[in-house]
Amino acid sequence: MTKAELLLFVENSCGIFYKIQINKTKEGIGVPVRIRLMRFGRRNRPFYRVVVADSRAPRDGKYIDKLGYYDPLKEPYEFKIDEEKVKYWLSKGAEPTETVRALLRRAGIKV
């Protein structure tokens, strides 16, 4: 199996550049950037931010860009997201997690 590395420089909404390493193999490109939830709130009162982060970073660790938030405790749940940013990151190859993918579908954003 041949392996090559590709460096991608991405700018977030604040104008900060991030260097992202993508490993390319014969099977295709492994995507290290994910759109996922970052947990906030106290015990038994979760509140989530939807962020773009390196897949190797911890759940509540460093992230590249903030896209919105999700509050599951409100009736009905509250989900606010910047649709333009989501489309931008999807075009760059970011993969949403299963939970974020389901939330985006409910919000009417095609993934």
N, C-alpha and C positions, 0 to 999 in steps of 0.2 A: 504494500500500500504506500503510495507516494503521499507526502504531506508537505504542504506549503503554508506559510503564514502570511496573512494580509493585515496590514494596519489601516484602520479607518479612523479618521479624525472627524468628530461630530461636535457641533456647536449646540448648546442648550439655549433656552429662552433668555437666559441672563447674559449671554455672550461668552460663556466659559467653554473652552474647547476640551474635549476628552479624547484620549487615545484608547481605541478599542481594538483588541487583537482577535482576529477571526482565523480559525484553523480550517484549511481547505484540504479535503481528501478526495479520493476518487468518487466516493459516494455523494459528495456535495459539500456545501459550506455549513459548518457547525455555527449556530447563531448564539453568541454569548449574551446578547442583550434581550431582556424580558420586560414586558409590561406586567406589573404585579402589584399586589396590595402590601402596604406597609402599616403595621398595627400601631394604633395610639389608643389613648383612653386608659382608665383605671381598670382594676380587676372586675370582671363581669360586666363591663360597660365598654365594649369595643367600638372603635371608630377607625376607619381606614383611609389612607391616602393612596391614590392610584399613581404609581411612579414608574419611571423607566430606570432599570438598574441592571448592572452586570449580573449574569446568572450565578456567578461564583460568590457574590457579596451576600452577607447575612440578611435575613428578612427585614430587620429594622436598621440595617447599616446604611452605608453611603449610597446615594442614588444620583442619577444623571439629571433627570428632569421630573418635575411634578406636573401631572396631567389633570388631577381632580381629586374628589373625595367620595367616600361611600359611608353612610351611616345606617347600619342595619336595624337599629333599635327604634327609629321613628316609624310611625304608622301613617301612610305607607313609607317604605324605606326611602332614603334620600340619596340620590346618585347624581352628582354634578361632574361634568367632564368637558374639557376643551377639545371639541371634535377635530379642529384643524391640527392640533398637536398630535392627536392619536393617528390621524391619517398620515402625517409627516413621518412619525416613527414607524408605522407599518410599512411605509414605502422604503424606509431605510433598512428593513429586514428584522425589526423587533418582533418577537413572538409573545403574544399574550398568554398568561396562564389560563387554565380552564375556568376558574372563577371569574377572572376579568373578561374572558371571552363571552361568558354567559351574561354578565352585566352589560357589556357593549351591545350584545344582540337585543337585550331588553330595551336599551336606549335607542335602538334603531340604527346603530352603526354597523355596517357590513365588515366582517372580519374574514 
